[in-house]
Amino acid sequence: MHITAQGRAGHGQHGYHGPRTRVSRLTVPVLIVAFLIGLAKGAAAYSRRSATLEPHVAGTNAITVHLVLAILAAATAIAIQVWRSRHPGQRGPSPWTAPFSGNAVARTSRTIRLPSAVTVARLLPIALLTLVLLYAPYRMGAQVIGGLDPNATVNAWGGPTYAGALLAHWLDCILGFYVAAFLLGRLLAADGPRRSGPRRSGPRRRPR
């Protein structure tokens, strides 16, 4: 890649931020729809709530487990960001936005078009991981209104409060989403070769 003097100056002043991620026009709307379906499901469950409050069972909230998960998740995210800042030339696209990128959709399509033996071996785990990606926003949406029912949170993870149950469930969903996205990235076909136009080495000379 040819970098001009002006480009080198820009790199020196602002640093290298890696390739930009183009958001998929398919993935993001599908995830939003999954969240809205979960929201509707939670609202329907809340409308059928019981007036009788269930008793709290000790040890069902798993707050300690989720505190450990939150610490590990934060430490992992910080470690990834530190590594990316120290290796600007190797970091590639952001792992946080990669699941929402058009490149992920293109790799999925490319994987499906692979020879049959390879496709069949990958199809089941790819389908299962894709369901996890769709379930995460659905479950997050269901918790927003469904969690307003005291019986839905009294013995739930993070319960018995609404805020605690919401945080615990959203933490689980976000972690599950990115773990599934990471594993899916290992199964999908690699990026295809980039096509570039013809390069002009200089002005054309007219034949004499």
C-alpha positions in Angstrom: 0.0 0.0 0.0 1.4 3.4 -1.1 1.2 6.1 1.6 1.9 9.7 0.7 3.8 12.1 2.9 0.5 13.7 3.9 -0.9 10.2 4.7 2.2 9.4 6.8 1.7 12.7 8.7 -1.9 11.8 9.4 -1.0 8.4 10.7 1.6 10.0 13.0 -0.9 12.5 14.4 -4.0 10.5 14.7 -2.7 6.9 14.7 -3.9 3.9 12.7 -7.5 3.1 13.5 -7.8 0.0 11.3 -10.4 -0.7 8.6 -13.8 0.7 9.1 -16.7 -1.6 9.7 -19.7 -1.2 7.4 -22.9 -2.0 9.3 -25.0 -4.7 7.6 -28.4 -3.6 6.3 -29.7 -7.1 7.1 -28.2 -8.0 10.4 -29.1 -4.9 12.4 -32.8 -4.8 11.4 -33.1 -8.6 12.1 -31.6 -8.1 15.6 -33.9 -5.1 16.3 -36.9 -7.2 15.2 -35.8 -10.0 17.6 -35.6 -7.5 20.4 -39.1 -6.1 19.6 -40.6 -9.6 19.5 -39.1 -10.2 22.9 -40.5 -7.0 24.1 -44.0 -8.0 22.9 -43.6 -11.5 24.5 -42.6 -9.9 27.8 -45.6 -7.5 27.7 -47.9 -10.4 27.0 -46.5 -12.4 29.9 -46.8 -9.3 32.2 -50.5 -8.9 31.2 -51.2 -12.4 32.4 -49.3 -11.9 35.7 -50.7 -13.5 38.9 -51.8 -11.4 41.9 -50.4 -14.0 44.3 -46.7 -13.3 45.1 -44.5 -16.4 45.0 -42.1 -16.9 48.0 -38.5 -16.2 47.6 -36.2 -19.2 47.7 -32.7 -18.5 49.1 -29.8 -19.2 46.8 -31.7 -18.8 43.5 -30.4 -15.3 42.5 -26.8 -16.3 41.6 -25.6 -12.8 42.3 -22.1 -13.9 43.2 -21.7 -15.8 40.0 -22.8 -12.8 38.0 -20.4 -10.5 39.8 -17.6 -12.9 38.8 -18.8 -13.0 35.2 -19.0 -9.2 35.2 -15.4 -8.8 36.4 -14.1 -11.4 34.0 -16.0 -9.7 31.1 -14.6 -6.3 32.0 -11.1 -7.6 32.3 -11.3 -9.4 29.0 -12.7 -6.3 27.2 -9.9 -4.2 28.7 -7.2 -6.7 27.8 -8.5 -6.8 24.2 -8.5 -3.0 23.9 -5.0 -2.8 25.4 -3.7 -5.4 22.9 -5.4 -3.6 20.0 -3.9 -0.2 21.0 -0.4 -1.7 21.1 -0.7 -3.6 17.8 -2.4 -1.1 15.5 -1.2 -2.8 12.3 -2.6 -6.2 13.3 -5.8 -5.5 15.1 -8.2 -5.5 12.1 -11.9 -4.5 12.5 -13.3 -3.9 15.9 -14.5 -7.2 17.5 -17.4 -5.3 19.1 -18.9 -4.2 15.8 -17.8 -7.2 13.7 -21.0 -9.2 14.4 -23.1 -6.3 12.9 -20.9 -5.9 9.8 -21.8 -6.6 6.2 -18.6 -8.6 6.0 -20.0 -11.1 8.5 -23.0 -11.6 6.2 -20.8 -11.9 3.1 -18.7 -14.6 4.9 -21.8 -16.5 5.9 -23.0 -16.5 2.3 -19.6 -17.6 1.1 -19.5 -20.5 3.6 -22.9 -21.7 2.4 -21.7 -21.8 -1.2 -18.7 -24.0 -0.3 -18.5 -27.6 -1.5 -21.2 -29.8 0.0 -18.9 -31.9 2.3 -17.5 -28.8 4.0 -20.9 -27.0 4.1 -22.7 -29.9 5.8 -20.0 -30.2 8.5 -20.3 -26.6 9.3 -24.1 -26.1 8.8 -25.4 -27.4 12.1 -23.0 -25.5 14.4 -23.4 -22.3 12.3 -27.2 -22.6 12.6 -27.0 -23.2 16.4 -24.7 -20.2 16.9 -26.9 -18.0 14.7 -29.9 -19.0 16.9 -27.9 -17.8 20.0 -27.2 -14.5 18.2 -31.0 -14.1 17.6 -32.0 -15.3 21.1 -29.9 -12.8 22.9 -31.7 -9.6 21.8 -35.1 -11.5 22.1 -34.4 -12.4 25.7 -33.2 -8.9 26.5 -36.4 -7.5 25.1 -38.5 -10.0 27.0 -36.9 -9.0 30.3 -37.7 -5.3 29.9 -41.5 -5.6 30.5 -41.8 -9.2 31.6 -39.4 -8.4 34.5 -41.9 -5.9 35.9 -43.9 -8.9 37.2 -42.5 -9.6 40.8 -43.1 -13.3 40.3 -40.7 -13.2 37.3 -37.9 -11.8 39.3 -38.4 -13.1 42.9 -36.4 -16.2 42.2 -34.6 -15.1 39.0 -30.9 -14.6 38.5 -30.1 -11.2 39.9 -33.4 -11.0 41.7 -35.5 -10.5 43.6 -35.4 -6.8 42.3 -36.2 -5.7 38.8 -32.9 -3.9 38.3 -30.9 -6.9 39.5 -32.7 -9.4 37.3 -32.4 -7.1 34.3 -28.7 -6.6 34.7 -28.1 -10.3 35.3 -30.1 -11.4 32.2 -28.6 -8.6 30.0 -25.1 -9.6 31.1 -25.8 -13.2 30.2 -27.2 -12.3 26.9 -24.4 -9.9 25.9 -21.7 -12.5 26.9 -23.5 -15.3 25.1 -23.9 -13.1 22.0 -20.2 -12.3 21.7 -19.1 -15.8 22.6 -21.4 -17.1 19.8 -20.1 -14.4 17.4 -16.5 -15.4 18.2 -17.1 -19.1 17.6 -19.1 -18.3 14.5 -16.2 -16.3 13.2 -14.0 -19.3 13.5 -16.4 -21.4 11.4 -17.1 -19.0 8.6 -15.1 -18.8 5.4 -12.3 -16.3 5.3 -12.6 -13.0 3.5 -12.5 -13.2 -0.2 -9.8 -11.5 -2.3 -10.4 -7.8 -2.7 -10.7 -6.5 -6.3 -8.9 -3.4 -7.2 -9.0 -1.4 -10.4 -6.1 -1.0 -12.8 -3.3 1.2 -11.5 -2.0 4.0 -13.6 1.7 4.5 -13.3 1.7 7.8 -15.1 0.1 9.9 -17.8 -0.6 8.1 -21.1 1.4 9.1 -24.1 -0.3 9.5 -27.4 1.2 7.4 -30.2 3.1 9.4 -32.8 
